[in-house]
Amino acid sequence: MGNRLGRSVSAHKPLYIEIRINASLDRVWELSQDPQAHPRWDLRFSRIIPIDVDEQRQVRFCYEFLLPLHTIKGTGTSLGHRQRADGQATSVLKFDTADPLSPIGPGAGYWRYIPTEDGLRFITGYNYEPGMGLAGKVFDSPIIRPALGWATALSFDRLRLWAESDLEPQTSRNRWFLDAGARIGGVLVAVGLFRRALSMRSVAMAALGTAAVAIACVSEPHWSVPRAGRCLRKAPDERSGHAPSTLAGLREPDNAGIATKQPKDKK
């Protein structure tokens, strides 16, 4: 695989997400590399199960994503470099699945941990081949890929809140739902006010409806509510948008081999 994920995995443009975290590299590394902690903040995974580590320190693992009536399962290989001469850290990943219902097929990605004066830049870039056959190819660009980018960005802000303020990902998730519910409620109230304003020909009622819409759609959420909008979605420099060179040497996931070794007694 080349350094550019767009050339190595798919003809589609790779996803890029970056967030600034006011925490130490050690803290963010722990929360992102621990297979127990990682699924707690990352919406893309429900479970990560390490299988083994080879002589090159490459980790083979299984992953799961729980849906209401189905569990998508896949495999992956990852390699992290915690100690680098420039003070940064990187992690590379290849993943694959044989599940026909998975919208994501084989792919690859990376994380960069770049220390700054007030914390670090936490970056990911990844790309994949669409799954789900023809339907996946049709819906990937307009729906699936944007949704994945949004989910990744929201997950990164949940990680930031956990690393900076010890706010548990489950708590920040619940606050996101409360905030979204309040905003939807505000829009519904506004619709009711506008309908009454039309029937009563009331300028005051229309003004109240406008105020309700403004509060619901424009007001800033509480600091503890995660937001995808806090992330950069385009690489600010050329290096950030390139995968580390170690990705090229990472072994391919072995769907059949790993699936037979998956532990059944772990939860």
Solvent accessible surface area in square Angstrom, and as a share of the most:
residue,aa,sasa,rsa
1,M,82,0.37
2,G,43,0.41
3,N,70,0.36
4,R,101,0.37
5,L,5,0.02
6,G,20,0.19
7,R,207,0.75
8,S,30,0.19
9,V,17,0.10
10,S,8,0.05
11,A,112,0.87
12,H,56,0.25
13,K,156,0.66
14,P,45,0.28
15,L,18,0.09
16,Y,21,0.08
17,I,0,0.00
18,E,2,0.01
19,I,5,0.03
20,R,143,0.52
21,I,3,0.02
22,N,103,0.53
23,A,18,0.14
24,S,66,0.43
25,L,21,0.10
26,D,87,0.45
27,R,64,0.23
28,V,0,0.00
29,W,43,0.15
30,E,98,0.44
31,L,8,0.04
32,S,2,0.01
33,Q,60,0.27
34,D,54,0.28
35,P,42,0.26
36,Q,125,0.56
37,A,11,0.08
38,H,19,0.08
39,P,25,0.16
40,R,114,0.42
41,W,0,0.00
42,D,1,0.01
43,L,61,0.30
44,R,45,0.16
45,F,32,0.14
46,S,44,0.29
47,R,59,0.22
48,I,21,0.11
49,I,5,0.03
50,P,52,0.32
51,I,35,0.18
52,D,53,0.27
53,V,72,0.42
54,D,30,0.16
55,E,157,0.70
56,Q,115,0.51
57,R,169,0.62
58,Q,8,0.04
59,V,43,0.25
60,R,17,0.06
61,F,16,0.07
62,C,4,0.02
63,Y,22,0.08
64,E,12,0.06
65,F,66,0.28
66,L,105,0.52
67,L,70,0.35
68,P,131,0.82
69,L,177,0.88
70,H,67,0.30
71,T,40,0.23
72,I,11,0.05
73,K,108,0.46
74,G,5,0.05
75,T,5,0.03
76,G,0,0.00
77,T,0,0.00
78,S,27,0.17
79,L,21,0.10
80,G,36,0.34
81,H,67,0.30
82,R,69,0.25
83,Q,151,0.67
84,R,75,0.27
85,A,122,0.94
86,D,74,0.38
87,G,41,0.39
88,Q,23,0.10
89,A,0,0.00
90,T,2,0.01
91,S,11,0.07
92,V,1,0.00
93,L,45,0.22
94,K,5,0.02
95,F,25,0.10
96,D,33,0.17
97,T,16,0.09
98,A,86,0.66
99,D,25,0.13
100,P,107,0.67
101,L,99,0.49
102,S,6,0.04
103,P,37,0.23
104,I,37,0.19
105,G,6,0.06
106,P,65,0.41
107,G,5,0.04
108,A,0,0.00
109,G,2,0.02
110,Y,7,0.03
111,W,27,0.09
112,R,10,0.04
113,Y,0,0.00
114,I,26,0.13
115,P,61,0.38
116,T,43,0.25
117,E,188,0.84
118,D,96,0.49
119,G,17,0.17
120,L,1,0.01
121,R,32,0.12
122,F,0,0.00
123,I,0,0.00
124,T,3,0.02
125,G,3,0.02
126,Y,13,0.05
127,N,0,0.00
128,Y,0,0.00
129,E,71,0.32
130,P,19,0.12
131,G,13,0.13
132,M,80,0.36
133,G,49,0.47
134,L,139,0.69
135,A,47,0.36
136,G,0,0.00
137,K,130,0.55
138,V,86,0.50
139,F,98,0.41
140,D,0,0.00
141,S,60,0.39
142,P,86,0.54
143,I,98,0.50
144,I,27,0.13
145,R,18,0.07
146,P,67,0.42
147,A,53,0.41
148,L,23,0.12
149,G,0,0.00
150,W,108,0.38
151,A,17,0.13
152,T,0,0.00
153,A,0,0.00
154,L,9,0.04
155,S,0,0.00
156,F,0,0.00
157,D,0,0.00
158,R,13,0.05
159,L,0,0.00
160,R,35,0.13
161,L,1,0.01
162,W,17,0.06
163,A,11,0.08
164,E,62,0.28
165,S,54,0.35
166,D,102,0.53
167,L,21,0.10
168,E,72,0.32
169,P,1,0.01
170,Q,110,0.49
171,T,44,0.26
172,S,0,0.00
173,R,94,0.34
174,N,64,0.33
175,R,88,0.32
176,W,70,0.25
177,F,123,0.51
178,L,134,0.67
179,D,32,0.17
180,A,25,0.20
181,G,41,0.39
182,A,70,0.54
183,R,54,0.20
184,I,107,0.54
185,G,29,0.28
186,G,18,0.18
187,V,57,0.33
188,L,118,0.59
189,V,88,0.50
190,A,0,0.00
191,V,75,0.43
192,G,31,0.30
193,L,35,0.18
194,F,72,0.30
195,R,175,0.64
196,R,135,0.49
197,A,8,0.06
198,L,145,0.72
199,S,91,0.59
200,M,106,0.47
201,R,224,0.82
202,S,27,0.17
203,V,128,0.74
204,A,71,0.55
205,M,31,0.14
206,A,34,0.27
207,A,58,0.45
208,L,104,0.52
209,G,0,0.00
210,T,82,0.47
211,A,49,0.38
212,A,19,0.15
213,V,54,0.31
214,A,47,0.36
215,I,119,0.60
216,A,6,0.05
217,C,84,0.50
218,V,117,0.67
219,S,50,0.32
220,E,133,0.59
221,P,22,0.14
222,H,105,0.47
223,W,138,0.48
224,S,2,0.01
225,V,9,0.05
226,P,0,0.00
227,R,84,0.31
228,A,13,0.10
229,G,62,0.59
230,R,79,0.29
231,C,13,0.07
232,L,90,0.45
233,R,110,0.40
234,K,156,0.66
235,A,33,0.26
236,P,81,0.51
237,D,62,0.32
238,E,127,0.57
239,R,125,0.45
240,S,2,0.01
241,G,29,0.28
242,H,35,0.16
243,A,2,0.02
244,P,9,0.06
245,S,84,0.54
246,T,44,0.26
247,L,1,0.01
248,A,54,0.42
249,G,61,0.59
250,L,5,0.03
251,R,103,0.38
252,E,106,0.48
253,P,20,0.13
254,D,62,0.32
255,N,43,0.22
256,A,76,0.59
257,G,21,0.20
258,I,0,0.00
259,A,60,0.46
260,T,116,0.67
261,K,118,0.50
262,Q,36,0.16
263,P,33,0.21
264,K,198,0.84
265,D,126,0.65
266,K,111,0.47
267,K,218,0.92
